[in-house]
């Protein structure tokens, strides 16, 4: 069912970073009582393939497939069909792929799932959190304005929401309404390192601004006590 998350356990998504299936499963087993969804990004999917998705499902958890598909419409549609058949809970495509690509994405997911109610949550990727300016790629709009443009187009094409930085939550919510799903990355606890993220926020600030889901990876995975960090974040956003 496509809807809003019900509690803090459902709102926090942990991004797996391992390239070894046993190590990835160790993290899933450690955290599965506290979080329900794990993100599978390009590095781990390239290393482990669909096996990592099966492992997460076998442990009773959901998968956010974060491969940020961006290609011609027919190619992305085929990829989204395949991802939908893998039973993932959520997946994303680059909104920069354009109106036709986004519409074909929705059609492919519906076809593969059998109905819109059974399809995964579909997100449009807006502007990566590592970018502070779009000038070097020839886009003259400021980041926030471009993010909102992508969000509105994603909604028009039938996607359920977007992936965006915490700093754009409020304008997206204003432009797209309360039912539109906002997933945020660039989540860092106060006092922690930003690493290669630029547009960042703390968990409580992102939730207060209107985020539905928070994706946290390295601050959890690279810590000495991942479970303690997860429980601290959950307590903060509850």
Secondary structure, DSSP 4 states (H G I P E B T S, - for coil): ------SHHHHEEEEE--SSHHHHHHHHHHHTTT-SEEEEEHHHHHHHTHHHHHHHHHTT-EEEEEEEE-S-HHHHHHHHHHHHHTT-SEEEEEGGG-HHHHHHHHHHHHHHHSSGGGSPEEEEE-S-TT-S-SGGGT--S-HHHHHHHHHHHHHHTT--EEEEEGGGHHHHHHHH-TTSEEEEE-B--TTS--TT--S-B-HHHHHHHT-SEEEE-HHHHTSS-HHHHHHHHHHHH-
